[in-house]
Amino acid sequence: MNKTLLSFSIVLFFAISAFARDARLSQLRIDSFLRFVATARLKVAYSFSRELNIGDPNLRPIVTRAITDSPSQVNDYDDLAGFIVPRCAGVDDTAILATVSVAGKPIVIPDGMTCAGRDAILAVPVKVEKGGLLKPIAGHWIRITGKFEAGPYQTFSNALSGQGTVSFEGNDKLSSLRPDWWGARADGKSDDSAAIQASLVAIRDRGRGRLEFNSTGNYKINSTVTLEALTVDVIQPIVLSGYGTTITVSTTGTPGLQIKNVTAGRSFDHWIVEGFSFVGTGTESDILSVLNTSTSFSNNWQIRDVVIQGTTGHGIHVDSSAATPGYGAFQFQISNCHIDLSASNTTKNGIYLDGPPGTVSSAELNYNTINHGKHGIETHSASTHITGGTILSAAQEGIFAKLQSGFISGVHLESNWQGAAGPGLGGGQLYIEGWCDVIGLEEYRDVNAKARWGIDIFNYGGPLNIIGRRFSKSSSTTPYVRIRNSLTTGTVNLIGIEPSEVDATAPVSAGAPYINYVGVRGDALRTSAGTVLTNGGLLIQPEGAILTVSGNSIAPTNAIHHVGAGLIGNIIVPAGFTSGTIYLIPDAAFTTVATGNIATVSTAVVGRVMVATYSSTSGKWYLSY
């Protein structure tokens, strides 16, 4: 023990002895003693109390608390010399708070003390110990603009909606807030809705920073909690962080957590929701909702690393259904989420991007795992990119996509269409309406699978590319792709997919776009059942056999052929080929005449490819030279 501590120990010992001699100490004297110890800024270890021979058992816990709650735990700002413990009465301490704030020293509100104020600004550092409270008077506010320190316990009273307000607006010295400060219990039983809502308003008004939830807590919410758009643009992210945190949602017909912007012309950007584990126990409409209406919009936001379990509502609902086209939700990410809806949930979706054309765009859905629901993902969007992840056991399609553009890459789809009556009686595991590329889809169906197709394509408007797949259909006898179209524009390019894997019985209207096969084996323009591919385009693949001129004719079956010498007056049109081009590579100098269905006279040059383009209108082939 150093000399300073020893000297003070002697003083403290005699002080305690003097108090201990009177067995009838008043509470006032005890409180005075505690205040004396607290304000003396003692650096005394807890073990020091054991060295004191305090005979009165009633006094021992009081002195022990005074020692253990003082200096090292009450406050320790190394860059500041001392602190102030205000003598608050808990009724209206506005004048006292103003006085100690002007003094410029840190304020400590200890266990058992409540400091009440009206329209007070605290610009000095403030620490509230467990058991202490800062209380705004009803209808008034306390604004903290300096440093603030407290643990995961209640520090504010009378600070919920309709009461007073604790504000951190303009505070640039605070990295994070806690809902526990407003009285959230996080015990899984108490309704923490009001406390969480007050903390959301506080972080919203501050305009930046983190709202940190207790990593071991279970917060129950019986009513929707809302982070609503600011009246000013957000410069830095607002982060709602809950790694290790459970939120039990028990709302009725409304969302659990809602990020909301209904202010016309206002953009609510740069916010993040991360790490929470949500458990649905009520009849909530959504677990997590992102709402934009009218001419409001939200950009550059993220939902990541979230777990959702057991809900009968949507897991994550991006709701722009009431937004004006050109407004809504744009440039956002939902990633690394695990969504396990209730097995009985057959009407809501794991992730639902909802709105009329032009209200949801540039959505990035990355590496999400979704189980159950009507669809794993349903998107109505100008642009959606879906990368990786697994979607299982949806009542209907695993992914239902109505898009103006987008791509789906490396997703695993399995056991979807659980709502179908029997094997092969459902639709596609992936439904696409619009313009979307699919790359490396991993899709599984066995003989008992209820999904009929891996991919179901309808009304494609532009060049839609299905590029390869990691496909295991086991003993399923149904095709991989169904293609239907009622439009008269666009092309589907099937790259690395056999014609036999396409359902050629699907209705395709007259004049519909081409279906092109690229890089597949075989030379048939028919399905394995021998059905001609209606409106089929050109089968592009490794070159076919060398064509021999016979009776002034050649009969191509592939897009590329070598051709020998001879006089050619007719190129036999492949079955199902309505228009397009083929490539003739001269192995010798053949010539063409215009006596059959060739429109031009030409002589081929060895080493120079001749392109022959067929017109179904004239019934003629037109040569490139």
Secondary structure, DSSP 8 states (H G I E B T S, - for coil): --HHHHHHHHHHHHHHHHHHT-TT--HHHHHHHHHHHHHTT----TTHHHHS----TTTHHHHHHHHHTSTTTT---TTS---B-----SS--HHHHHHHHHHTS-EEE-TT-EEEESSEEE-S-EEE-TT-EEEE-TT-EEEE-S-EE--SS--BSS-STTS-EEE-TT--S--EE-GGGGT---EEEEE-HHHHHHHHHHHHHHTSEEEE--TT-EEEESS-EEEE--SS--SS-EEEE-TT-EEEE--BSS-SEEEEE-STT-B--SEEEES-EEEE-SB-SEEEEEEEEET-EEES-EEES-EEES-SSEEEEEEEEEE-TT-EEEEEEEES-EEE--TT--SS-SEEEE-STTSEEEEEEES-EEESSS-SEEEEEEEEEEES-EEE--SS-SEEEEEEEEEEES-EEES--TTSSSTT-S-EEEEEEES-EEEEEEEE--TT-S-SEEEEEE---SEEEEEEEEEE-TT--S-SEEEEB--SS-EEEEES--GGGEETTS-B-TT--EEEEES-SS--SB-TT--B-TTEEEEE-S----B--BTTEE---SSEEEE-SSEE-EE---TT--SEEEEEEESS--EE-TTSSB-S-EE--TTS-EEEEEETTTTEEEE--
